[in-house]
């Protein structure tokens, strides 16, 4: 059985420390902007992956939600903000269901 080297472990940085160094402390404008962008990218990937799973083109999805294909492209790349109404339109078009409990 291999024993962990505590000297090496002590030299490791936590993700929070690395993020603080690169984006600033939690609650700062730069860190908040980074975290918002991370959330946008997270949902963009979920929507894109579900669209592909359903074998829908961007054009077909755009038609389902009443938007243009170029807008869907921007959404999937995380390059534009999405209104809450668009979030729910996309969710419904892709078969996601939400409930408040």
C-alpha distances in whole Angstrom, upper triangle without the diagonal:
4,6,10,13,15,18,18,17,21,22,22,25,26,28,31,31,31,34,36,36,37,39,40,39,39,43,44,46,44,41,43,44,41,40,43,42,39,40,43,41,38,41,43,40,40,44,44,41,43,46,44,43,46,48,50,51,52,56,55,53,56,58,57,56,60,58,58,56,55,55,52,50,50,49,46,45,45,48,51,51,51,54,52,55,54,50,51,54,51,48,51,52,48,48,46,47,47,48,48,47
4,7,9,12,15,14,14,17,19,19,22,23,25,28,28,28,31,33,33,34,36,37,36,37,40,42,44,41,38,41,42,38,37,41,40,36,38,41,38,37,40,41,38,39,42,42,40,42,45,43,42,46,47,49,50,50,54,54,52,54,57,56,55,58,57,57,54,54,53,50,49,48,47,44,43,43,46,49,49,49,52,51,54,52,49,50,52,49,47,50,51,47,47,45,47,46,47,48,47
4,6,9,12,12,11,14,16,17,20,21,24,26,26,26,29,31,31,32,35,35,34,35,38,40,42,40,37,39,40,37,36,39,39,36,37,40,38,36,40,41,39,39,43,43,40,43,46,44,43,47,48,50,51,51,55,55,53,55,58,56,55,59,57,57,55,54,53,50,49,48,47,44,43,43,46,48,48,49,51,50,53,52,48,50,52,49,48,51,51,48,48,46,47,46,47,47,46
4,6,9,8,8,11,13,13,16,17,20,22,22,22,25,27,27,28,31,31,30,31,35,36,38,36,33,35,37,33,33,36,36,32,34,37,35,33,37,38,36,37,40,40,38,40,44,42,42,45,46,48,49,49,53,53,50,52,55,54,53,56,54,54,52,51,50,48,46,45,44,42,40,40,43,45,45,46,48,47,50,49,46,47,50,47,45,48,49,46,46,43,45,44,45,45,44
4,5,5,6,9,10,11,15,17,20,22,21,22,25,26,25,27,30,30,30,31,34,35,38,35,33,35,37,33,33,36,36,33,35,38,36,35,38,39,37,38,42,42,40,42,45,44,44,47,48,50,51,50,54,54,52,53,57,55,54,57,55,55,53,52,51,49,47,46,45,43,41,41,43,45,45,47,49,49,52,50,47,49,51,48,47,50,51,48,48,46,47,46,47,47,46
4,5,5,6,9,10,13,15,18,20,19,20,23,24,24,26,28,28,27,28,32,33,36,33,31,33,35,32,31,35,35,32,34,37,35,34,38,39,37,38,42,42,40,43,46,45,44,48,49,50,51,50,54,55,52,53,57,55,54,57,55,55,53,52,50,48,47,46,44,42,41,40,42,45,44,46,48,47,51,49,46,48,51,48,46,50,51,48,48,45,46,45,46,45,45
4,5,5,7,9,13,15,19,20,18,19,23,23,22,25,27,27,27,28,32,32,35,33,30,33,35,32,32,35,35,32,35,38,36,35,39,40,38,39,43,43,41,44,47,46,46,49,50,52,52,51,55,55,53,54,58,56,55,58,56,56,53,52,51,49,47,46,45,43,41,40,42,45,45,46,49,48,52,50,47,49,52,49,48,51,52,49,50,47,48,47,48,47,47
4,5,5,7,11,13,16,18,17,17,21,21,21,22,25,26,25,27,31,31,33,31,28,31,33,29,29,33,32,30,32,35,33,32,36,37,35,36,40,39,38,41,43,42,42,46,47,48,48,48,51,52,50,51,54,53,52,55,52,52,50,49,47,46,44,43,42,40,38,37,39,42,42,44,46,46,49,48,44,47,49,46,45,49,49,46,47,44,46,44,46,46,45
4,5,5,9,11,14,16,15,15,19,20,19,21,24,24,23,24,28,29,31,29,26,29,31,27,27,31,30,27,30,33,31,30,33,35,33,34,37,38,36,39,41,41,40,44,45,46,47,46,50,50,48,49,52,51,50,52,50,51,48,47,46,44,42,41,40,38,36,35,38,40,40,41,44,43,46,45,42,44,47,44,42,46,47,44,44,41,43,41,43,42,42
4,6,8,10,14,15,13,15,18,18,18,20,23,22,22,23,27,27,30,28,25,28,30,27,27,30,31,28,30,33,32,31,34,36,34,36,39,39,38,41,43,43,43,46,47,48,49,48,51,52,49,50,54,53,51,54,51,52,50,48,47,45,44,42,41,39,37,36,38,40,40,42,44,44,47,46,43,45,48,45,44,47,48,45,46,43,44,43,44,43,43
4,6,10,13,15,12,13,16,17,16,18,21,21,21,22,26,26,29,26,24,27,28,25,26,29,29,27,29,32,30,30,34,35,33,35,38,38,37,40,42,42,42,45,46,47,47,46,50,51,48,49,52,52,50,52,50,50,48,46,45,43,42,40,39,38,36,34,36,39,39,41,43,43,46,45,42,45,47,44,43,47,48,45,46,43,44,43,44,43,43
4,7,10,12,10,10,14,15,14,16,19,19,19,20,24,24,27,24,21,24,26,22,22,26,26,23,26,29,27,26,30,31,29,31,34,34,33,36,39,38,38,41,43,43,44,42,46,47,44,45,49,48,46,49,47,46,44,43,41,40,38,37,36,34,32,31,33,35,35,37,40,39,43,41,38,41,43,41,39,43,44,41,42,39,40,39,40,40,40
4,6,8,6,7,10,11,11,13,15,15,15,17,20,21,23,20,18,21,22,19,19,23,23,20,23,26,24,24,27,29,27,29,32,32,32,34,37,37,37,40,41,42,42,40,44,45,42,43,47,46,44,46,44,44,42,40,39,38,36,34,33,32,30,28,30,32,32,34,37,36,40,39,36,38,41,38,37,41,42,39,40,37,38,37,38,38,38
4,5,5,6,9,10,11,13,14,14,13,14,18,19,21,19,16,18,20,17,16,20,20,18,20,23,22,21,25,26,25,26,30,30,30,32,35,35,35,38,39,40,40,38,42,43,40,41,44,43,41,44,42,42,40,39,37,35,34,32,31,30,28,26,29,30,30,32,34,33,37,36,33,35,38,35,34,38,39,36,37,34,35,33,35,34,34
4,5,5,6,8,10,11,12,12,12,12,16,17,19,16,13,16,17,14,13,17,17,14,16,19,18,18,21,23,22,23,26,27,26,29,31,31,32,35,36,36,36,35,38,39,36,37,41,39,38,40,38,38,36,35,33,32,30,29,27,26,24,23,25,27,26,28,30,30,33,32,29,32,34,32,31,35,36,33,34,31,32,31,32,32,32
4,5,5,6,9,10,10,10,9,9,13,14,16,14,11,13,15,13,12,16,16,14,16,19,19,18,22,23,23,24,27,28,28,30,33,33,34,36,38,38,38,36,39,40,37,38,41,40,38,40,38,39,37,35,33,32,31,29,28,27,25,23,25,27,26,27,29,29,33,32,29,32,34,32,31,35,36,34,35,31,32,30,32,31,31
4,5,5,6,9,10,9,9,10,14,14,17,15,12,15,17,14,14,18,19,17,19,22,22,21,25,26,26,27,30,31,31,33,36,36,37,39,41,41,40,39,42,43,40,40,44,43,41,43,41,41,40,38,36,35,34,31,30,29,27,25,27,29,28,30,32,32,36,35,32,35,38,35,35,38,39,37,38,35,36,34,35,34,35
4,5,5,6,8,9,10,12,15,15,17,14,12,15,16,13,14,17,17,15,18,21,20,20,23,24,24,26,29,29,29,32,34,34,35,37,38,38,38,36,40,41,38,38,42,41,39,41,39,39,37,35,34,33,31,29,28,27,25,23,25,27,27,29,31,32,35,34,31,34,36,34,33,37,38,36,37,34,35,34,35,35,36
4,5,5,5,7,8,9,12,12,13,10,8,11,12,9,10,14,14,12,15,17,17,17,21,22,22,23,26,27,27,29,31,32,33,35,36,36,36,34,37,38,35,35,39,38,36,38,36,36,34,32,31,30,28,26,25,24,22,20,22,23,23,25,28,28,31,30,28,31,33,31,31,34,35,33,34,32,33,31,33,32,33
4,6,5,4,5,7,10,10,12,10,8,11,13,11,12,15,16,15,17,20,20,20,23,25,25,27,29,30,30,33,35,35,36,39,40,39,39,37,40,41,38,38,42,41,38,40,38,38,37,35,33,32,31,29,28,27,25,23,24,25,25,27,29,30,33,32,30,33,35,33,33,37,38,36,37,34,35,33,34,33,34
4,6,6,8,11,14,12,14,11,10,14,15,12,14,17,17,17,20,22,21,22,25,26,26,29,31,31,32,34,36,36,38,40,41,41,40,38,41,43,40,40,43,43,40,42,39,39,38,36,34,34,32,29,29,29,26,24,25,27,27,29,31,32,36,35,32,36,38,36,35,39,40,38,40,37,38,36,38,37,38
4,6,9,11,14,12,13,9,9,12,12,10,12,15,14,14,18,19,18,20,23,23,24,26,28,28,29,32,33,34,35,38,38,38,37,35,38,39,37,36,40,40,37,39,36,36,35,32,31,30,29,26,26,25,23,21,21,23,24,26,29,30,33,32,30,33,35,33,33,37,37,36,37,35,36,35,36,36,37
4,7,9,10,9,9,6,5,9,9,7,9,12,12,12,15,17,17,18,21,22,22,25,27,27,28,31,32,33,34,36,37,37,36,33,36,38,35,34,38,38,35,37,34,34,33,30,29,29,27,24,24,24,21,19,19,21,21,23,26,27,30,29,27,30,33,31,31,35,35,34,35,33,34,32,34,33,34
4,7,8,6,8,6,5,9,10,9,11,14,15,15,17,19,20,21,23,24,25,27,29,30,31,33,35,36,37,39,40,40,39,36,39,41,38,37,41,40,37,39,36,37,36,34,31,31,30,27,27,27,25,22,22,24,23,25,27,28,32,31,29,32,35,33,33,37,38,36,38,35,35,33,35,33,35
4,6,6,9,8,6,9,12,11,11,14,16,16,18,20,21,21,24,25,26,28,30,31,32,34,36,37,38,40,41,41,40,38,41,42,39,38,42,41,38,40,38,38,38,35,33,33,32,29,28,28,26,24,24,25,24,26,28,28,32,31,29,32,35,33,33,37,38,36,38,34,35,32,33,32,33
4,6,9,9,6,7,10,10,9,12,14,14,15,18,19,19,21,23,24,25,28,29,30,32,34,35,36,38,39,39,38,36,39,40,36,36,40,38,36,38,35,36,36,34,31,31,31,28,26,27,25,22,23,24,22,24,25,25,29,29,26,29,32,31,30,33,35,34,35,31,31,29,30,28,29
4,7,8,7,6,10,11,10,12,15,15,16,18,20,20,22,24,25,26,28,30,31,32,34,36,37,38,40,39,39,36,39,40,36,36,39,38,35,36,34,36,35,33,31,31,31,27,26,27,26,22,23,23,21,23,23,24,27,28,26,28,31,30,30,33,35,34,35,31,31,29,29,27,28
4,6,5,6,9,10,11,12,14,15,17,18,20,21,23,24,26,27,29,30,32,33,35,36,38,39,41,39,39,36,39,40,37,36,39,38,35,37,34,35,35,33,30,31,30,27,26,27,25,22,22,22,21,23,24,25,28,28,27,30,32,31,31,35,36,35,36,33,33,31,32,30,31
4,6,5,6,9,10,10,12,14,15,16,18,20,21,22,24,26,27,28,30,32,33,35,36,38,39,37,36,33,36,37,34,33,36,36,33,34,31,32,32,30,27,28,27,24,23,24,23,19,19,19,18,20,21,23,26,26,24,28,30,29,29,33,34,33,35,32,32,30,31,30,31
4,5,5,6,9,10,11,12,15,15,17,19,20,21,23,25,26,27,29,31,32,33,35,36,37,36,35,32,35,36,33,32,36,36,33,34,31,32,31,29,26,27,26,23,22,23,21,18,18,18,18,20,22,24,27,26,25,28,30,29,29,33,34,33,34,32,33,31,32,31,33
4,5,5,6,9,10,11,12,14,15,16,19,20,21,23,25,26,27,29,30,32,33,35,36,35,34,32,35,36,33,32,36,35,32,34,31,32,31,29,27,27,26,23,22,22,21,17,18,19,18,20,22,23,26,26,24,27,29,28,28,31,32,31,33,30,31,28,30,29,30
4,5,5,6,9,10,11,12,14,15,17,18,20,21,23,24,26,27,29,30,32,33,35,33,33,30,33,34,31,30,33,33,30,31,29,30,30,27,25,25,25,21,20,21,20,16,17,17,15,17,19,19,23,23,21,24,26,25,25,29,30,29,30,27,28,26,27,26,27
4,6,5,6,9,10,11,12,14,16,16,18,20,21,22,24,26,27,29,30,32,33,31,31,27,30,32,28,28,31,31,28,29,26,27,27,24,22,22,22,18,17,18,17,13,13,14,13,15,17,19,22,21,20,23,25,24,24,28,29,28,30,27,28,26,28,27,29
4,5,5,6,9,10,11,12,15,15,17,19,20,21,22,25,26,27,29,30,31,30,30,27,30,31,28,28,31,31,28,30,27,28,27,24,22,22,21,18,17,18,16,13,13,15,14,17,19,20,23,22,20,24,26,24,24,28,28,27,29,26,28,26,28,27,29
4,5,5,6,9,10,11,13,14,15,17,19,20,21,23,25,26,27,29,30,29,29,27,30,31,27,27,31,30,27,29,27,28,27,25,23,22,22,19,17,17,16,13,15,15,14,16,18,18,22,21,18,21,24,22,22,26,27,25,27,24,25,23,24,24,26
4,5,5,6,9,10,11,12,14,16,17,18,20,21,23,25,26,27,29,27,27,24,27,28,25,24,28,27,24,26,23,24,24,22,19,19,19,16,14,15,14,11,12,12,10,12,14,15,18,17,15,18,21,19,19,23,24,23,25,22,23,21,23,22,24
4,5,5,6,9,10,10,12,14,15,16,18,20,21,22,24,26,27,25,25,22,25,26,23,23,26,26,23,25,22,23,22,20,17,17,16,13,12,13,11,8,9,10,10,12,15,16,19,17,16,19,21,19,19,23,23,22,24,22,23,22,24,25,27
4,5,5,6,9,10,11,13,14,15,17,19,20,21,23,25,26,25,25,22,25,27,23,24,27,26,24,26,24,24,23,22,19,18,17,15,13,13,12,9,12,13,13,14,17,17,20,19,16,19,21,19,19,23,23,21,23,21,22,21,23,24,26
4,5,5,6,9,10,11,12,14,16,17,18,20,21,23,24,23,24,21,24,25,21,22,25,24,22,24,22,23,22,21,18,17,17,15,12,12,12,9,12,13,11,12,14,14,17,16,13,16,18,16,16,20,20,19,20,17,19,17,20,20,22
4,5,5,6,9,10,11,12,14,16,16,18,20,21,22,21,21,18,21,22,19,18,22,21,19,21,19,19,19,17,15,13,14,11,9,9,9,6,9,9,8,9,12,12,15,13,11,14,16,14,14,18,19,17,19,17,19,18,20,21,24
4,6,5,6,9,10,10,12,14,15,16,18,20,21,20,19,17,20,22,18,19,22,22,20,22,20,20,18,17,15,13,13,11,9,8,7,5,9,10,11,12,15,16,18,16,13,17,18,15,16,19,19,17,20,18,20,19,22,23,26
4,5,5,6,9,10,11,13,14,16,17,19,20,20,20,18,22,22,19,20,23,22,20,23,21,22,20,19,17,15,15,14,11,10,10,9,12,13,13,13,16,16,18,16,13,16,17,15,14,18,18,16,18,15,17,17,20,21,23
4,5,5,6,8,10,11,12,14,15,17,18,17,18,16,19,19,16,17,20,18,17,19,18,19,18,18,15,13,13,13,9,8,10,8,12,12,11,10,13,12,15,12,9,12,14,11,10,14,15,13,14,12,14,14,17,19,21
4,5,5,6,9,10,11,12,14,15,16,15,15,13,16,17,14,14,18,17,15,18,16,16,15,14,12,10,10,9,6,5,7,6,9,10,11,10,13,14,15,12,10,13,14,11,11,15,14,13,15,14,17,17,20,22,25
4,5,5,6,8,10,11,12,14,15,15,15,14,17,18,15,16,20,19,18,20,19,19,16,16,15,12,12,12,9,7,8,8,12,14,14,14,17,17,18,15,13,16,16,13,13,16,16,13,15,14,17,18,21,23,26
4,6,5,6,9,10,10,12,14,14,15,14,18,17,14,16,19,17,17,20,19,19,17,18,16,13,14,14,11,9,11,11,15,16,15,14,16,16,17,15,12,13,14,11,10,13,13,10,12,10,14,14,18,20,22
4,6,5,6,9,10,11,12,11,12,11,14,14,10,12,15,14,13,16,15,16,14,15,13,10,11,12,9,7,10,11,14,14,14,12,15,14,15,12,10,11,11,8,8,11,10,8,10,10,13,14,18,20,23
4,5,5,6,9,10,11,10,10,9,13,13,10,12,15,14,14,17,15,15,13,14,13,9,9,11,9,6,9,10,13,14,15,14,17,17,18,14,13,15,14,10,11,14,12,10,13,13,16,18,22,24,27
4,5,5,6,9,10,10,11,12,15,15,12,15,18,17,17,20,19,19,16,17,17,13,13,15,12,9,12,13,17,18,19,17,20,20,20,17,15,17,16,12,12,15,13,10,13,12,16,18,22,24,27
4,5,5,6,9,9,11,11,15,13,11,14,16,14,15,18,18,18,16,18,17,13,14,16,13,11,14,15,18,19,19,17,19,19,18,16,14,14,14,10,10,12,10,7,9,9,13,15,19,22,24
4,5,5,6,5,7,8,11,10,8,11,13,12,13,16,15,15,13,15,14,11,12,14,12,10,13,15,18,18,19,17,19,19,18,15,14,14,13,10,10,12,9,7,10,11,15,17,21,24,27
4,5,5,6,7,9,12,11,10,13,15,15,16,19,18,17,14,16,17,13,13,16,14,11,14,16,19,20,21,20,22,22,22,18,17,18,17,13,14,15,13,10,13,14,18,21,24,27,30
4,5,8,10,12,15,13,12,16,17,16,18,21,20,20,18,20,20,16,16,19,17,14,17,19,22,23,23,22,24,23,23,20,18,19,18,14,14,15,13,10,11,13,16,19,23,26,28
4,5,9,11,13,11,10,14,15,13,15,18,18,19,17,19,19,15,16,19,17,15,18,20,23,23,24,21,23,22,21,19,18,17,16,13,13,13,10,8,9,12,16,19,22,26,28
4,7,10,12,10,10,14,14,14,16,18,18,18,15,18,18,15,15,19,18,15,18,20,23,23,24,23,25,24,23,20,20,20,18,15,15,16,13,11,13,15,19,22,26,29,32
4,7,8,6,6,10,11,10,13,15,15,14,12,15,15,12,13,16,15,13,17,19,20,21,22,20,22,22,21,17,17,18,15,12,14,14,10,9,12,15,18,21,25,28,31
4,5,5,6,9,10,11,13,14,13,12,9,12,13,10,10,14,14,12,15,17,19,19,21,19,21,22,21,17,18,19,16,13,16,16,12,12,15,17,21,24,27,30,33
4,5,5,6,9,10,11,12,10,9,6,8,9,6,7,11,10,9,12,14,15,16,17,16,18,19,18,15,15,17,14,11,14,15,12,12,16,17,20,23,26,29,32
4,5,5,6,9,10,10,9,7,5,8,10,8,9,13,13,13,15,17,18,17,19,17,19,21,19,15,17,18,15,13,16,16,13,13,17,19,22,24,28,31,34
4,5,5,6,9,10,10,10,8,12,12,10,12,15,15,14,17,19,20,19,21,18,20,20,18,15,16,17,13,12,14,14,10,11,14,17,20,22,26,29,32
4,5,5,6,9,8,9,8,11,10,8,10,13,12,11,15,16,17,17,17,15,16,17,15,12,13,13,10,8,11,11,7,8,12,14,17,19,23,25,29
4,5,5,6,5,5,5,9,8,6,9,12,11,12,15,16,16,15,16,14,15,16,14,11,13,13,10,9,12,12,9,11,15,16,19,21,24,26,30
4,5,5,6,7,8,11,11,10,13,15,15,15,18,19,20,18,19,17,17,18,15,13,15,15,11,11,14,13,10,12,15,17,20,22,25,28,31
4,6,8,10,11,14,13,11,14,16,15,15,19,20,21,19,19,16,16,16,13,11,13,12,8,8,11,9,6,9,12,14,16,18,21,24,28
4,6,9,10,13,11,10,13,14,13,14,17,17,18,16,16,13,13,13,10,8,10,9,6,6,10,9,7,10,12,14,15,17,20,22,26
4,7,10,12,10,10,14,15,14,16,19,19,19,17,16,14,14,15,12,9,13,12,9,10,13,12,11,14,16,17,19,21,23,25,29
4,7,8,7,7,11,11,11,13,16,16,16,13,14,12,12,14,12,9,12,13,10,10,14,14,12,14,17,18,20,22,25,27,30
4,5,5,7,9,10,11,13,15,16,15,13,15,14,15,17,15,12,15,16,13,13,17,17,14,16,20,21,23,25,28,30,33
4,5,5,6,9,10,11,12,14,14,13,15,14,16,19,17,14,15,17,14,13,16,17,14,15,19,20,23,25,28,30,34
4,5,5,6,9,10,11,12,11,11,14,13,16,19,18,14,16,19,16,15,18,20,17,18,22,22,25,26,29,31,35
4,5,5,6,9,10,10,9,8,10,10,12,15,14,11,13,15,13,12,15,17,15,16,20,20,22,23,26,28,32
4,5,5,6,9,10,10,9,11,10,13,15,14,10,11,14,12,9,13,15,12,13,16,17,20,21,24,26,30
4,5,5,6,9,9,9,12,12,15,17,17,14,14,17,15,13,16,18,16,15,19,19,22,24,27,29,32
4,5,5,6,5,6,9,10,13,16,16,13,13,17,16,13,16,19,17,17,21,20,23,24,27,28,32
4,5,5,6,6,7,7,11,13,14,10,10,13,13,10,13,16,14,14,17,17,19,20,23,25,28
4,5,8,9,11,11,14,15,16,13,12,15,14,11,13,16,15,13,17,16,19,20,24,25,28
4,5,8,11,12,15,17,19,15,15,18,18,15,17,20,18,17,20,20,23,23,26,28,31
4,6,8,9,13,15,17,14,13,16,17,14,16,19,18,17,20,19,21,21,24,26,29
4,7,10,13,16,17,15,15,18,18,16,18,21,20,20,23,22,24,24,27,28,31
4,6,10,13,14,12,12,16,16,14,17,20,19,19,22,21,23,23,25,26,29
4,7,10,12,10,10,14,14,13,15,18,18,19,21,20,21,20,23,23,26
4,6,8,6,6,10,11,10,12,15,15,16,18,16,18,17,20,20,24
4,5,5,6,9,10,11,12,14,15,17,18,17,17,16,18,19,22
4,5,5,6,9,10,10,12,14,15,16,14,14,13,14,15,18
4,5,5,6,9,10,11,12,14,15,14,14,13,15,16,20
4,5,5,6,8,10,10,12,14,13,14,14,17,18,22
4,6,5,6,9,10,11,12,10,11,11,14,15,19
4,5,5,6,8,10,10,9,9,9,11,13,17
4,5,5,6,9,10,10,11,12,14,17,20
4,5,5,6,9,8,11,12,15,18,21
4,6,5,6,5,7,8,12,15,18
4,5,5,6,7,9,12,15,19
4,6,8,10,13,16,19,22
4,6,9,12,16,19,22
4,6,10,13,17,19
4,7,10,14,16
4,7,10,13
4,7,10
4,6
4
